[in-house]
Amino acid sequence: MSITAVPRGAHLTRRLIQLYVGLALYGASSALLVRAGLGLEPWGVLHQGLAERTGLSIGVVSIIVGAAVLLLWIPIRQRPGLGTVSNVFAIGIAMDGTLALVPDVHGLTARIAVMVAGVVVNGVATGLYIAARFGPGPRDGLMTGLHRRTGRSIRLVRTLIEVAVVASGFVLGGSLGAGTVVYALAIGPLAQFFLRFFTVGEKPAVETGAGAEDAAGESAAVAPAPDNGDTAVTARTPEQAILPQ
């Protein structure tokens, strides 16, 4: 049976499962990068730095930062979906849960293996939750919202945000290293690869001309349709808008 023939109930159930599995795996992958100790993804550097300064767990810091970033959506008139709100809480909870279960890793070979596993699992997780189409995460939505409102390129907006995030996190004591570089180079191709397998009910977004927010949002009752008034700026696929360029 073609995937387009799947009844709507089963279709929605699969998307929900995919969303929450993806978010849980994302948090777990971030925890693996922490355990590897060879450098974190850009936002992870900030979360770890803030955790060092505040004494809070890195997962709790991730939740607080996600909520704060979501508030920044208000002035740029970005509208959240179910995936956006779920992203704030699910990743931080999964991250702290994984850190509680996975012990410290010793030895360079083992640390490299855990780092690679973390990056690959992060790619799988990113493909899963983006393809579920319940809305971008708070940090991705900030980027695409600023892109839409300012008219600046996704590449420039993403670069400026992540440079500011990494620099702030490093100053606060976050871990910056080889893992950060590996993540930056690998996450785009990995997530784009897995996006092809996990897109539900239609051709993968990489093969369509849908705008980033059109493909990420639910067209029915899950999330309101985004404002696509500036079509010259927003004609981006999800992986062009969200994944590293």
C-alpha contacts under 8 A as a table, 3 or more apart, distances in Angstrom:
res1	aa1	res2	aa2	distance
1	M	5	A	6.63
1	M	6	V	7.80
2	S	5	A	5.41
2	S	6	V	7.28
3	I	6	V	5.48
3	I	200	V	7.71
3	I	201	G	5.58
3	I	202	E	7.66
4	T	201	G	5.19
4	T	202	E	6.75
6	V	10	A	6.52
6	V	11	H	6.04
6	V	201	G	7.79
7	P	10	A	5.52
7	P	11	H	6.05
8	R	11	H	4.79
8	R	12	L	5.97
9	G	12	L	5.25
9	G	13	T	6.14
10	A	13	T	4.97
10	A	14	R	6.10
11	H	14	R	5.32
11	H	15	R	6.38
11	H	200	V	7.37
11	H	201	G	7.16
12	L	15	R	5.04
12	L	16	L	6.20
13	T	16	L	5.17
13	T	17	I	6.20
14	R	17	I	5.16
14	R	18	Q	5.97
14	R	200	V	7.88
15	R	18	Q	4.97
15	R	19	L	6.02
15	R	132	A	4.89
15	R	133	R	7.66
15	R	200	V	6.84
16	L	19	L	5.05
16	L	20	Y	6.38
16	L	132	A	7.13
17	I	20	Y	5.46
17	I	21	V	5.98
18	Q	21	V	5.22
18	Q	22	G	5.86
18	Q	128	L	5.77
18	Q	129	Y	6.33
18	Q	132	A	6.07
19	L	22	G	5.20
19	L	23	L	6.24
19	L	83	G	6.95
19	L	128	L	6.40
19	L	129	Y	4.56
19	L	130	I	7.81
19	L	132	A	5.54
19	L	134	F	7.58
20	Y	23	L	5.02
20	Y	24	A	6.00
20	Y	86	S	7.96
20	Y	90	A	7.58
20	Y	129	Y	7.38
21	V	24	A	5.12
21	V	25	L	6.06
21	V	125	A	7.53
21	V	128	L	7.57
21	V	129	Y	7.82
22	G	25	L	5.15
22	G	26	Y	6.06
22	G	124	V	7.44
22	G	125	A	4.24
22	G	126	T	6.58
22	G	127	G	7.66
22	G	128	L	4.95
22	G	129	Y	4.90
23	L	26	Y	4.96
23	L	27	G	6.35
23	L	87	N	6.44
23	L	90	A	6.07
23	L	91	I	5.52
23	L	94	A	7.96
23	L	125	A	6.46
23	L	126	T	7.97
23	L	129	Y	6.43
24	A	27	G	5.28
24	A	28	A	6.24
24	A	90	A	6.28
24	A	91	I	5.83
24	A	94	A	5.29
24	A	95	M	7.86
24	A	125	A	7.86
25	L	28	A	4.88
25	L	29	S	5.94
25	L	94	A	7.54
25	L	121	V	6.71
25	L	122	N	6.91
25	L	124	V	7.93
25	L	125	A	5.39
26	Y	29	S	5.13
26	Y	30	S	6.29
26	Y	91	I	6.27
26	Y	94	A	7.94
26	Y	95	M	8.00
26	Y	121	V	7.18
26	Y	122	N	5.30
26	Y	125	A	5.14
26	Y	126	T	6.97
27	G	30	S	5.19
27	G	31	A	6.32
27	G	90	A	7.49
27	G	91	I	4.29
27	G	92	G	6.16
27	G	93	I	7.37
27	G	94	A	4.83
27	G	95	M	4.24
27	G	96	D	7.99
27	G	98	T	7.79
28	A	31	A	5.04
28	A	32	L	6.32
28	A	91	I	7.83
28	A	94	A	5.80
28	A	95	M	5.11
28	A	97	G	7.95
28	A	98	T	5.54
28	A	99	L	7.98
28	A	118	G	7.82
29	S	32	L	5.04
29	S	33	L	6.46
29	S	95	M	7.77
29	S	117	A	7.58
29	S	118	G	4.40
29	S	119	V	6.76
29	S	121	V	5.62
29	S	122	N	5.29
30	S	33	L	5.16
30	S	34	V	6.44
30	S	40	L	7.50
30	S	41	E	7.67
30	S	44	G	7.19
30	S	95	M	6.52
30	S	118	G	6.54
30	S	122	N	7.34
31	A	34	V	4.98
31	A	35	R	6.30
31	A	95	M	5.22
31	A	96	D	7.37
31	A	98	T	6.14
31	A	99	L	5.72
31	A	118	G	7.77
32	L	35	R	5.02
32	L	36	A	6.10
32	L	98	T	7.90
32	L	99	L	7.74
32	L	114	V	6.16
32	L	115	M	6.57
32	L	117	A	7.51
32	L	118	G	5.14
33	L	36	A	5.02
33	L	37	G	6.46
33	L	38	L	7.25
33	L	39	G	6.94
33	L	40	L	5.77
33	L	41	E	7.95
33	L	114	V	7.02
33	L	115	M	5.30
33	L	118	G	5.53
33	L	119	V	7.59
33	L	179	G	7.42
34	V	37	G	5.35
34	V	38	L	7.79
34	V	39	G	7.44
34	V	40	L	6.55
35	R	99	L	7.63
35	R	102	V	7.76
35	R	103	P	7.51
35	R	104	D	5.68
35	R	105	V	6.08
35	R	111	R	7.64
35	R	114	V	7.54
36	A	39	G	7.80
36	A	104	D	7.90
36	A	105	V	6.29
36	A	110	A	7.92
36	A	111	R	4.53
36	A	112	I	6.75
36	A	114	V	5.56
36	A	115	M	5.30
37	G	40	L	7.79
37	G	111	R	7.08
37	G	175	S	7.26
38	L	111	R	7.43
38	L	112	I	7.72
38	L	115	M	7.17
38	L	175	S	7.25
38	L	176	L	7.28
38	L	177	G	5.45
38	L	178	A	5.76
38	L	179	G	5.06
38	L	180	T	7.69
39	G	45	V	7.62
39	G	175	S	4.88
39	G	176	L	4.37
39	G	177	G	4.15
39	G	178	A	5.81
39	G	179	G	4.32
39	G	180	T	4.94
40	L	43	W	7.90
40	L	44	G	5.39
40	L	45	V	5.49
40	L	175	S	6.00
40	L	176	L	6.13
40	L	177	G	7.32
40	L	179	G	5.84
40	L	180	T	5.04
40	L	183	Y	7.86
41	E	44	G	5.07
41	E	45	V	6.29
41	E	179	G	7.37
41	E	180	T	5.16
41	E	183	Y	6.17
41	E	184	A	7.35
42	P	45	V	5.33
42	P	46	L	6.95
42	P	162	E	6.09
42	P	163	V	7.99
42	P	165	V	6.43
42	P	166	V	5.18
42	P	180	T	6.89
43	W	46	L	5.18
43	W	47	H	6.24
43	W	162	E	7.40
43	W	165	V	6.22
43	W	166	V	6.83
43	W	169	G	7.90
44	G	47	H	4.92
44	G	48	Q	5.97
44	G	174	G	7.77
45	V	48	Q	5.28
45	V	49	G	6.14
45	V	165	V	7.64
45	V	166	V	5.93
45	V	169	G	4.94
45	V	170	F	6.45
45	V	174	G	4.54
45	V	175	S	5.59
45	V	176	L	6.56
46	L	49	G	5.09
46	L	50	L	6.16
46	L	165	V	5.98
46	L	166	V	6.19
46	L	168	S	6.35
46	L	169	G	3.57
46	L	170	F	7.00
46	L	172	L	7.51
46	L	174	G	6.04
47	H	50	L	5.22
47	H	51	A	6.06
47	H	58	I	5.86
47	H	61	V	5.83
47	H	62	S	5.80
47	H	65	V	7.72
47	H	169	G	6.97
47	H	174	G	7.37
48	Q	51	A	4.94
48	Q	52	E	6.15
48	Q	58	I	5.71
48	Q	169	G	7.12
48	Q	173	G	7.22
48	Q	174	G	4.92
48	Q	175	S	7.16
49	G	52	E	5.14
49	G	53	R	6.42
49	G	169	G	4.93
49	G	170	F	6.62
49	G	171	V	7.53
49	G	172	L	4.51
49	G	173	G	4.49
49	G	174	G	3.98
49	G	175	S	7.63
50	L	53	R	5.09
50	L	54	T	5.99
50	L	58	I	7.84
50	L	61	V	6.90
50	L	169	G	7.12
50	L	172	L	6.38
50	L	173	G	7.79
50	L	174	G	7.73
51	A	54	T	5.23
51	A	55	G	5.44
51	A	56	L	5.12
51	A	57	S	5.80
51	A	58	I	5.27
51	A	61	V	6.21
52	E	55	G	5.70
52	E	56	L	7.56
52	E	172	L	7.47
52	E	173	G	6.67
52	E	174	G	7.73
53	R	172	L	6.91
53	R	173	G	7.90
56	L	60	V	6.44
56	L	61	V	6.51
57	S	60	V	5.31
57	S	61	V	6.33
57	S	96	D	7.14
58	I	61	V	5.00
58	I	62	S	6.10
58	I	92	G	7.46
58	I	95	M	7.75
58	I	96	D	7.01
59	G	62	S	4.97
59	G	63	I	6.40
59	G	91	I	7.43
59	G	92	G	3.88
59	G	93	I	5.96
59	G	94	A	7.68
59	G	95	M	5.49
59	G	96	D	5.05
60	V	63	I	5.11
60	V	64	I	6.30
60	V	92	G	5.94
60	V	93	I	7.47
60	V	96	D	7.81
61	V	64	I	5.06
61	V	65	V	6.03
61	V	92	G	7.67
62	S	65	V	5.19
62	S	66	G	5.96
62	S	88	V	7.59
62	S	91	I	7.71
62	S	92	G	5.43
63	I	66	G	5.07
63	I	67	A	6.18
63	I	88	V	5.30
63	I	89	F	5.55
63	I	91	I	7.73
63	I	92	G	5.50
64	I	67	A	5.18
64	I	68	A	6.19
64	I	88	V	8.00
65	V	68	A	5.00
65	V	69	V	6.07
66	G	69	V	5.14
66	G	70	L	6.13
66	G	87	N	7.96
66	G	88	V	5.10
66	G	138	P	5.97
66	G	139	R	7.08
67	A	70	L	5.01
67	A	71	L	6.51
67	A	88	V	6.21
67	A	138	P	7.67
68	A	71	L	5.22
68	A	72	L	6.83
69	V	72	L	5.12
69	V	73	W	7.04
69	V	138	P	5.98
69	V	139	R	6.46
69	V	142	L	7.17
70	L	73	W	5.32
70	L	74	I	7.69
70	L	138	P	5.20
70	L	139	R	7.68
70	L	142	L	7.65
71	L	74	I	5.77
72	L	75	P	6.31
72	L	76	I	7.21
72	L	142	L	7.16
73	W	76	I	5.32
73	W	77	R	5.92
73	W	78	Q	5.02
73	W	79	R	7.23
73	W	141	G	7.55
73	W	142	L	6.24
73	W	145	G	7.40
74	I	77	R	5.11
74	I	78	Q	6.38
75	P	78	Q	7.93
76	I	145	G	6.15
76	I	146	L	6.85
76	I	149	R	6.73
77	R	145	G	7.62
78	Q	141	G	7.18
78	Q	142	L	7.81
78	Q	145	G	5.95
78	Q	226	P	7.64
79	R	224	P	7.44
79	R	226	P	6.72
80	P	83	G	7.80
80	P	84	T	5.48
80	P	85	V	6.99
80	P	135	G	6.43
80	P	136	P	7.63
80	P	223	A	7.18
81	G	84	T	5.16
81	G	85	V	6.71
81	G	134	F	5.65
81	G	135	G	4.72
81	G	136	P	7.50
81	G	217	G	6.66
81	G	218	E	7.71
81	G	222	V	6.83
81	G	223	A	4.80
81	G	224	P	7.48
82	L	85	V	5.50
82	L	86	S	6.11
82	L	134	F	5.60
82	L	135	G	6.57
82	L	222	V	6.66
82	L	223	A	6.76
83	G	86	S	4.99
83	G	87	N	5.80
83	G	129	Y	7.77
83	G	133	R	7.80
83	G	134	F	4.64
83	G	135	G	5.06
83	G	136	P	6.51
83	G	137	G	6.72
84	T	87	N	5.16
84	T	88	V	6.76
84	T	134	F	7.32
84	T	135	G	5.53
84	T	136	P	5.52
84	T	137	G	4.59
84	T	138	P	5.87
85	V	88	V	5.42
85	V	89	F	7.19
85	V	137	G	7.68
85	V	138	P	7.87
86	S	89	F	5.60
86	S	90	A	5.73
87	N	90	A	5.44
87	N	91	I	5.94
87	N	137	G	5.67
87	N	138	P	7.38
88	V	91	I	6.62
88	V	92	G	7.22
88	V	137	G	7.44
88	V	138	P	7.14
89	F	92	G	5.66
89	F	93	I	6.27
90	A	93	I	5.26
90	A	94	A	6.05
91	I	94	A	5.17
91	I	95	M	5.98
92	G	95	M	5.02
92	G	96	D	6.28
93	I	96	D	5.40
93	I	97	G	6.11
94	A	97	G	5.01
94	A	98	T	6.05
95	M	98	T	5.25
95	M	99	L	6.22
96	D	99	L	5.09
96	D	100	A	6.20
97	G	100	A	5.17
97	G	101	L	6.51
98	T	101	L	5.11
98	T	102	V	5.93
99	L	102	V	5.30
99	L	103	P	7.25
100	A	103	P	7.50
105	V	110	A	6.61
105	V	111	R	5.99
106	H	110	A	6.51
106	H	111	R	6.56
107	G	110	A	5.50
107	G	111	R	6.20
108	L	111	R	5.03
108	L	112	I	6.09
109	T	112	I	5.23
109	T	113	A	6.27
110	A	113	A	5.06
110	A	114	V	6.21
111	R	114	V	5.12
111	R	115	M	6.08
112	I	115	M	4.99
112	I	116	V	6.17
113	A	116	V	5.21
113	A	117	A	6.16
114	V	117	A	4.99
114	V	118	G	6.05
115	M	118	G	5.03
115	M	119	V	6.33
115	M	179	G	6.51
116	V	119	V	5.19
116	V	120	V	6.20
117	A	120	V	5.20
117	A	121	V	5.98
118	G	121	V	5.25
118	G	122	N	6.01
119	V	122	N	5.03
119	V	123	G	6.33
119	V	182	V	7.86
119	V	183	Y	5.95
119	V	186	A	7.49
119	V	187	I	6.88
120	V	123	G	5.07
120	V	124	V	6.42
120	V	187	I	7.75
120	V	190	L	6.99
121	V	124	V	5.01
121	V	125	A	6.06
122	N	125	A	4.97
122	N	126	T	6.02
122	N	187	I	7.42
122	N	191	A	7.85
123	G	126	T	5.15
123	G	127	G	6.24
123	G	187	I	5.64
123	G	188	G	7.75
123	G	190	L	4.99
123	G	191	A	4.31
123	G	194	F	7.03
124	V	127	G	5.26
124	V	128	L	6.23
124	V	190	L	7.26
124	V	191	A	6.15
124	V	194	F	5.78
125	A	128	L	5.06
125	A	129	Y	6.27
125	A	191	A	7.81
126	T	129	Y	5.52
126	T	130	I	6.01
126	T	191	A	5.66
126	T	195	L	7.80
127	G	130	I	5.50
127	G	131	A	5.90
127	G	191	A	4.93
127	G	192	Q	6.69
127	G	193	F	7.72
127	G	194	F	5.03
127	G	195	L	4.21
127	G	196	R	7.87
127	G	198	F	6.56
128	L	131	A	5.40
128	L	132	A	6.29
128	L	194	F	7.41
128	L	195	L	6.69
128	L	198	F	5.72
128	L	199	T	7.72
129	Y	132	A	5.15
129	Y	133	R	7.18
129	Y	134	F	7.88
130	I	133	R	5.69
130	I	134	F	7.60
130	I	135	G	7.55
130	I	136	P	6.91
130	I	195	L	7.45
130	I	216	A	6.60
130	I	238	P	7.47
131	A	195	L	6.03
131	A	198	F	5.75
131	A	199	T	4.45
131	A	200	V	6.61
131	A	204	P	7.85
131	A	205	A	7.91
131	A	216	A	7.46
132	A	198	F	7.58
132	A	199	T	6.55
132	A	200	V	6.51
132	A	216	A	7.70
133	R	136	P	7.93
133	R	215	A	6.26
133	R	216	A	4.16
133	R	217	G	5.32
133	R	218	E	6.20
134	F	216	A	5.86
134	F	217	G	5.15
134	F	218	E	5.73
134	F	222	V	7.32
134	F	223	A	7.26
135	G	213	E	7.34
135	G	216	A	4.76
135	G	217	G	4.69
135	G	218	E	7.36
135	G	223	A	7.66
136	P	140	D	5.86
136	P	141	G	5.52
136	P	213	E	7.87
136	P	216	A	6.29
136	P	217	G	7.85
137	G	140	D	5.29
137	G	141	G	5.92
138	P	141	G	5.10
138	P	142	L	6.15
139	R	142	L	5.14
139	R	143	M	6.50
140	D	143	M	5.13
140	D	144	T	6.29
140	D	242	I	5.82
141	G	144	T	5.10
141	G	145	G	5.75
142	L	145	G	5.11
142	L	146	L	6.09
143	M	146	L	5.31
143	M	147	H	6.13
143	M	154	I	7.36
143	M	157	V	6.29
143	M	158	R	6.07
143	M	161	I	7.61
143	M	242	I	7.91
144	T	147	H	4.90
144	T	148	R	6.14
144	T	154	I	7.06
144	T	241	A	6.38
144	T	242	I	7.48
145	G	148	R	5.12
145	G	149	R	6.12
146	L	149	R	5.10
146	L	150	T	5.72
146	L	151	G	7.81
146	L	152	R	7.82
146	L	157	V	7.12
147	H	150	T	5.51
147	H	151	G	5.49
147	H	152	R	5.34
147	H	153	S	6.16
147	H	154	I	5.82
147	H	157	V	6.35
147	H	233	V	7.41
147	H	234	T	7.96
148	R	151	G	5.52
148	R	152	R	7.58
148	R	230	D	6.97
148	R	233	V	5.79
148	R	234	T	6.08
151	G	233	V	6.00
152	R	156	L	6.67
152	R	157	V	6.58
153	S	156	L	5.28
153	S	157	V	6.23
154	I	157	V	5.19
154	I	158	R	5.84
154	I	240	Q	7.84
154	I	241	A	6.20
154	I	245	Q	7.94
155	R	158	R	5.34
155	R	159	T	5.99
155	R	244	P	7.74
155	R	245	Q	5.94
156	L	159	T	5.11
156	L	160	L	6.11
157	V	160	L	5.30
157	V	161	I	6.20
158	R	161	I	5.24
158	R	162	E	6.05
158	R	244	P	7.78
159	T	162	E	5.29
159	T	163	V	5.92
160	L	163	V	5.28
160	L	164	A	6.16
161	I	164	A	5.26
161	I	165	V	6.12
162	E	165	V	4.85
162	E	166	V	5.91
163	V	166	V	5.23
163	V	167	A	5.94
164	A	167	A	5.26
164	A	168	S	6.03
165	V	168	S	5.25
165	V	169	G	6.05
166	V	169	G	5.08
166	V	170	F	5.97
166	V	176	L	7.90
167	A	170	F	5.17
167	A	171	V	6.23
168	S	171	V	5.27
168	S	172	L	6.30
169	G	172	L	5.06
169	G	173	G	6.29
169	G	174	G	5.00
169	G	175	S	7.95
170	F	173	G	5.08
170	F	174	G	4.64
170	F	175	S	6.56
170	F	176	L	6.55
171	V	174	G	7.21
176	L	179	G	7.51
176	L	180	T	6.04
177	G	180	T	5.41
177	G	181	V	6.84
178	A	181	V	5.20
178	A	182	V	6.16
179	G	182	V	5.03
179	G	183	Y	5.93
180	T	183	Y	5.18
180	T	184	A	6.19
181	V	184	A	5.11
181	V	185	L	6.26
182	V	185	L	5.28
182	V	186	A	5.93
183	Y	186	A	5.25
183	Y	187	I	5.51
184	A	187	I	5.99
184	A	188	G	7.59
184	A	244	P	7.24
185	L	188	G	7.01
186	A	189	P	5.80
186	A	190	L	6.08
187	I	190	L	5.14
187	I	191	A	5.83
187	I	243	L	7.47
187	I	244	P	7.23
188	G	191	A	5.43
188	G	192	Q	6.04
188	G	239	E	7.82
188	G	243	L	5.25
188	G	244	P	5.19
188	G	245	Q	7.17
189	P	192	Q	5.18
189	P	193	F	6.03
190	L	193	F	5.11
190	L	194	F	6.34
191	A	194	F	5.17
191	A	195	L	5.90
191	A	243	L	7.47
192	Q	195	L	5.01
192	Q	196	R	6.78
192	Q	206	V	7.75
192	Q	239	E	6.37
192	Q	243	L	7.79
193	F	196	R	5.75
193	F	197	F	7.54
194	F	197	F	5.35
194	F	198	F	6.50
195	L	198	F	5.31
195	L	199	T	6.08
195	L	204	P	6.76
195	L	205	A	7.83
196	R	199	T	6.12
196	R	204	P	5.13
196	R	205	A	7.70
196	R	206	V	7.45
197	F	204	P	7.68
198	F	204	P	7.90
199	T	202	E	6.70
199	T	203	K	6.92
199	T	204	P	5.28
199	T	205	A	7.36
200	V	203	K	7.94
203	K	207	E	6.56
203	K	208	T	7.11
204	P	207	E	5.65
204	P	208	T	7.02
205	A	208	T	5.15
205	A	209	G	7.59
205	A	210	A	7.09
205	A	215	A	6.95
205	A	237	T	6.23
205	A	238	P	6.62
205	A	239	E	7.73
206	V	209	G	7.99
206	V	237	T	6.41
206	V	238	P	7.59
206	V	239	E	6.97
208	T	237	T	7.42
209	G	235	A	7.44
209	G	236	R	7.48
209	G	237	T	6.59
210	A	214	D	6.16
210	A	215	A	5.94
210	A	235	A	6.98
210	A	236	R	6.98
210	A	237	T	5.89
211	G	214	D	5.11
211	G	215	A	6.20
211	G	234	T	5.91
211	G	235	A	4.64
211	G	236	R	4.77
211	G	237	T	5.28
211	G	238	P	7.24
212	A	215	A	5.45
212	A	216	A	6.16
212	A	234	T	6.90
212	A	235	A	6.99
212	A	236	R	5.08
212	A	237	T	4.60
212	A	238	P	4.37
212	A	239	E	7.83
212	A	240	Q	7.73
212	A	241	A	6.09
213	E	216	A	4.91
213	E	217	G	5.80
213	E	226	P	6.46
213	E	238	P	7.33
214	D	217	G	5.53
214	D	218	E	7.86
214	D	219	S	7.82
214	D	225	A	7.33
214	D	226	P	6.98
215	A	218	E	7.87
215	A	237	T	7.37
215	A	238	P	6.63
216	A	238	P	6.82
217	G	223	A	6.18
217	G	224	P	7.52
217	G	225	A	6.85
217	G	226	P	7.59
218	E	221	A	6.94
218	E	222	V	5.45
218	E	223	A	5.25
218	E	224	P	7.20
218	E	225	A	7.34
219	S	222	V	7.43
219	S	223	A	7.05
219	S	224	P	7.22
219	S	225	A	6.34
220	A	223	A	7.03
220	A	224	P	7.64
221	A	224	P	7.07
228	N	231	T	5.87
228	N	234	T	6.88
230	D	233	V	5.58
230	D	234	T	6.29
231	T	234	T	5.09
231	T	235	A	5.86
232	A	235	A	6.18
233	V	236	R	7.90
236	R	240	Q	5.87
236	R	241	A	5.95
237	T	240	Q	5.20
237	T	241	A	6.21
238	P	241	A	5.15
238	P	242	I	5.77
238	P	243	L	7.54
239	E	242	I	5.23
239	E	243	L	4.88
239	E	244	P	7.98
240	Q	243	L	5.93
240	Q	244	P	7.55
240	Q	245	Q	6.73
